[in-house]
Every structure is written in structure tokens, then in C-alpha cells.
Amino acid sequence: GAQYTITVSNNGTEKTSGTVTVTDILPTGLTATGASSTGWSCIPGATVTCTTSDAINAGSSSPVITLVVDVAGSAPASVTNTASVSGGGETNTSNDSASDLTTVNQSADLEVGMTASPAPIVMAASNITYTITLDNLGPSTAQTVDLSDAVPANTTFVSASVTTGTGWSVSAPSVGGTGTVEFTKSTVSSGESAIFQIVVKVDSGTAASTVIGNTATASSATPDPSSANNSASTNTTVNVPTAVNIADLGSISDLGGIRVEWRTVQEVNMVGFYVYRGTAVNGARQRITADMIPALSSGEVTGNAYSFLDDTTVPGARYYYWVEAVLSDGSQVYGSVNGMWLDKRIYLPVSRK
């Protein structure tokens, strides 16, 4: 810890008599951990008291008192410590105290961490959630703290939140926009931690293998002894799915006809579907959906289930079906699957009297 030295001098013409007492009421931010000197009995604390019964000769000084203090991380930039002496037959009290203005060298080591989910691969048109941690490793309180994170290229802003910590202000772009997210707080104590989350959406047109890099950086008005850990970064590689991926294309006999069913895995650039029918696997096809069946999650990487009832079939006849997936930049045809309508409806006879 830091040290103060206190010296008591006898400027009179006679040696001291009785007990001499030195008192030091420490300023805010300082705590005494020890006080000692030859011939003195000292009690450290918020107020340090040292006493001696040894006479101090005229024109002489007592042995030096060494006061050891710990400096709190919250200590102000400067402190004034004052010690006073009393007793010993004092006749002139005008010089019984002395002060020292001490500059406190404050420093706060801010450490930033970052993770991304999903990682290390993300699909185009999907979200990335960044979890950012901030720790003040001390020793001082950090003043005017700012954690900033620019929305990465090829993404747009979705949301920002403080998941752990209080007293933080959040500044962010509008949803769907770009810019910088900032978390600010006036003071962050030594040992204090905070956790933030930022969600961005990858642009749907981002090319495969594009690396999306993100960096968060902390700064403070308090000097930082180790700036190397003030920033954290992570990279995520974009994987572009097939514009539409149809799975489980099939058909079943249903009441009133043949039901064609299919499921998509993802629907990036998807617009909708048409269903076609033929009577032979390699024969002519006829579109049987008058209107396009719209995609349920166009532009997303999520999939959906679809079905279409062909109610123009003849019982016992075999049909073949194809599904055309209409994209914003073309189309893809899937199939064929075949089916037969087995009419299981029960017809009640009509009796007349």
C-alpha cells in the first residue's frame, strides 16, 4: 500500500512532558493497514492514533511514524490527509497539524468477451445473437464507461438488451437498420460485471462463405493499464441454403380425391407453388392449381407443410403429380409421386313409399 511518514518536532525550549498523541483521520478512500515507530504505540483504523511518553528534547524530533494505507478503487483523484499532535506540554497550537495533498493514480482494467450463436456457421436470412461480457478488473472504479459495437456488414439490427447489470443506457439503430449499438454507464465499480445481447439478421442475399466479423470495444475516462483486453471479436461464416428444399413429397387417398402433400426445409427467395398432374410418369403434365399456393414464410430459412386436394380424379385410376416451387429468380420442379383414389365413401340407398 501507500505510505505516509509523520514526524513530530519540538520547536520549544524545554523537552516535552507527559503523553504526546498523534491523530490522523484518514480521508475517504484510504484505509490504514499499519502504523509503527520506535517508542510510539499506534492503533490503526479509520482514525489512526499514536501515543508516546518518551520525552522529545527541545530542538529535536521524535522517531518517524510510518503509516501504511490501502487505496480503495473508489478513491477520488486526489485526497488530503491531515495529521495533528497534542499533549506533551504544548504551548503553541498554531503549528500542531500538517496536511499532504496526494494524487491518486486511478486505473480500471476493463475486459470484454464475446460469443456468437449460431457459430461458426450461420444461414443466410437468419439471426446471429452476440453475447458480450464486460468486467472491471480494477483496481479503481471506471468512470464514464462506453461499450460500443457496430452492426456488422451484411447484417441489419434486430435488438439489443442488458441481460445482467443495472444502470446501463442503451442506444441502438432502428430495427432493420445499421449503425452502432452503445451501452453506457456513468460508473462501473471494481469487480462489477455486465452481460449484453445484440441480435442481428444476416442479409438474405449474402454470398456463401462470406465471413461476418463483429467487434465490441469498451472505453472509459479512467486510464486502463491493459488495453489489449478492451475489445473482443468473433467471426461467423455464412452458408447459403438451397432456395427451396422440398422434402417428403407424397400423395394419399382422401375423401373426395387424392391429397398431394409436401414439406419445405427452408424458403429463401420462395414465392409459392403450383401442382401438376399427369397419367404417366413420363407423359404430359397439366397444371391443376388455378392459383399459386403462396409460401408461408417467404424469405426465411424456416420450412412449412403444405397439401392440395385433387378432387377431379376418377376412383381406381392412377395419377402422377409434380410440385413446381416458384422462386423470385426462377422455379424448380419436384416429383413425380403417384397416387390412386380409393373411393371409400358410403352411399345410403334411398327408399320411397
N, C-alpha and C positions, 0 to 999 in steps of 0.2 A: 504494500500500500504506500500511499504518500506519507511524507514525514514533515512535521513542524519541529523546530527547536526553540525552546523558551529559556531565556536567561534572565535571572533576577540579579540586579546590581544594587549595591548600597552606595549611594552618592552622598551620604551624610558624613558626619564627623565622628559618629560613635557606631560601634558594632550593634547589630540587631539584638533584640531580646525577646524571649518568648517564642511563640509559634508564628511562622511565616506560611501563608496559604496562597497558592496559585490556583485560579479558577479559569477554565476555558469552556465557554458554552459554544459547542460546535454549530456551525451553520447547517441549514437544510442540505442534505445530500452527502454529508460527511458523518462517519461513524468511527469512534475511537476503538481500535483493537488492542492498543497497548500504550502505556506511558511509564517511563522509568528514568531514574537518575540516581547517582550516588548521594546518599544522605536524604533523599526525598522518599516519601510514602505516597504513592499515586493510586487513585481509583478511577479507571477509565469508564466511560459511558457517554450518554448524550451530553452530559456536563462532566468534564474532567477536573478532578480536584487532586492537587498535590500539596503535602504539608511537610515542613521540616522544623525541628527545634534546634538545629545546628546554627550557631551564630555566624552571620555574614559580616566580616570585618569592614570597617569604613574604607571606601575606595576599592572594594573587591566585589567579585561576583560569585554567585553560587555555582555549583556544578550544573551543566546544561541539562534541562529536561527534554527528553526525546519523546515526541508524541506521534504515534503511528495511526493513520486513519485509512479506512476504506472509502472509496468514492463511488456512490450509487450511480447506476446508469441513468437515473432521472435527475442527477445533479445539474443545476444550471450552468451556463457557460462560464460564469465566474462567481466566486464566493469570497466573502470577507470573514476571516477568522480573528477573533479578538480574545486575548488573554489578559487577566488582571491579577494584581498581587495585593495582599492586605496583611495586617499584623506586623509583628516584629518591632513595634515601637515607632511606626511610621508617623512622620510629622508633616510631610508634603505629599498630598494625594494627587497633585496635578499630573504626575507622570507615572501613575500606577497601572496604566494599561497600554497595550500595544496591539496593532492590527496588521494583518497581512492580506492584501488583495491577491487572490490566487486564480489564475486562469485554468479552467478545467478543459483538458483536451478530450472532447467528446468524439466518439466513433460508434457507428452502428453497422454491423456486418449483415446486410440483407442477402438472403439466399432464396433463389427462385427454382422451382421444379415444374416440369410439365410432362403430362402423358396425353395420348390421344386414343379415342375409341370410335370406330374400329381401327385397328392397326395390325400390321403395317400396310394392309390393303384396304381401300375403300372403293365402293362402286360409284360411278358417275351418277349424279342426280340424288345422292343420298347425303345424310348428315355426318359430320365429324363433331364429336364432343371433346373439347380440350379441358382437362382438369389441371389447374395451376395452383401451386402451393407457394406461400411466402412465409419465411421465418426470419425474425430478427434475432440473430445470434449474439447481439450485444457488442460491447458491454453497455452502451448508452441507449436511451430512448431515441428512436428515429423520428425526426421532425419532418412534416410536410412530405408524406410518402405518396408515391405515384407508381402504380403498376400499369403499364400500357402494353397493348397487343393489337397490332394492325391486322385486320381481316385479310387472310392470305389471298394471293392471286388465284383466280379460277374458282373462287367461292363467294358466297354472299352471306351477310349476317342473319342469324336466326334469333339468338337470345344470349343474355349474359346475366349471371347471378352470383351472389356471395353465399356459398353453402356453409362455411364455417367462419365466424368472426362477426363483430359488431362495429358500428360506427363508420362503415365504409360508404362512400358515394360512388355511383356508377354512371358513367357517360358512355353512350353507345350509338352507333348508326341506327337508322330505321331498318325494320325487317325487310330483307331483300336488297339492302344497300351495301356499300363498302365504306371503309374508313377505319378509325382506330377506337378500340374499346379501352376505357381508362377506369381504374379503381383508385380512389384517393381517400386518404385519411390524414388528419392533422398530426397525430402522434401514434407511433407503434412502439409499445414498451419492449424492453429487452426480454426475450423469451416468448414473446407473443407470436402466434401463428394465425394464418388465414388461408382459406381454400376458396377458389373461384372456379366457375364453369363458364365456358364460352362455346356456343354451338354455331356452326356454320354449315351451309349447304353447298356441296360441290356442283358446279355448273353442269347441266346435262350434256352439253357439247364438248366437255373436256376430253382430250385425246387419251387413249390408253397409254400407260406408263408415265404419264405426267406426274411429277413429284410435287406435292403440295407441302411447302415448308412453312412452319409457324414459329414465331419467336416472341416471348414475353420478357419484358425488361422492367426492373424495379429501380427507382431512384429516390433520393432523399436529400433534404437540405443539410442533414448531418453527414460529415465525412464518413466514407466507407473504407475500412482498412483492406478489404479484399474485394475488388470489383469483378474478379473473374467469375464469381457465382451470382452476379446480379441479373443474369439472363439465362433462359433455358429455351431450348428449341426441340422440335420433333418433326420428322418427315413422314408423309403418308403417300403411297403410290396409288394412282387411280387405275382401276380395272373397269373397262367398258363392257357391259353385258351385251349379249345379242339383243337387237332392238326389241324382238319379242321371242319368247321361247315357250312354245305350246307343249304341254305335257298331258298325258292321259286322254288323248283324243279317242272317243269311243261312241258307241250308239247302243241304245236299249229299246226293246219293245215296250211301249207305254200305251196307256189308254188313249185311243184316238189316233195313234200313229207311231212313228219312230222318233225317239228323242236323241238328238246329237249333243254330246257333252264334251267339253274341253276345259282345260285349266292352263292359265299362263303362269310362268315363273316370274317374269318381270315385263314391264310395258313401257320402256323408254322409247320415245318417238312413236308411240302407238296411238292410232286414231279409232279403229273399230274393226268389225268382222263382217264377212259375207259367208253364207253357207251355200255349197253347190251339191247337186245330186246327179248321179248317172245310174245306168242299169248294167254297166260293165266296168271292170276295173280300168280298162284302157279305152273305154268308149267316151262318147261326148258327155260334157257336163252342162248342166243348166242351173243357173242361179235361182234359188228358191226363197231367198230373203229379199223382199221388196225394198226394205230399208236397211241401212247399215246398223248393225248392233254396236252401240258405242262402247269404247273401252271404259272400264270403271275407274281406272287410276292411270290415265294417260300421263306420260312423262315421269312416272315413278318406277322404282325398282321393285315394288310390291306386285304380287300376282293376284288373280281372281279366278273364280269358277263361273262358267257360262253354260247355257244349254239353249237348244232351239228344238221345238216340236214340229216335225214334218207331218202334217195331218192330211196330206194328199196322197198317201200311199195306199196300195191295194194289199189286203191280207194275203200272206203267203208269198209275195213277190220279194226278191232280194234287191236291195239298193246299195249304192256306194256313195259315200259322202266325203267332201273336201271342205276345209275351212281356209278362207283367204284372210290373212291378217294385213290390214291396210295401215301403212306407216306414213309418217309425214314426208318421207322421201322415197316411197315405193310400196311394194307389197311382197308378202311371202305366202305361199300356199302349202298347207299341211294336209296329209291324207294319203291314201284313202282309208276309210273304215267302212265296213259293210254291215247291213242290218236287215232284219225281216220283221214285218209287223205281224204278230200273232194276236189276232183279234179275240180277246178273252171276255168281251162284253156279254152279258146275259140278256137275252130278249124274252120278255114275258109274252105269252100268247094273249090275244085279245078275244074275249068271248062275247057273243051277242045273244040276247034273248029276244 
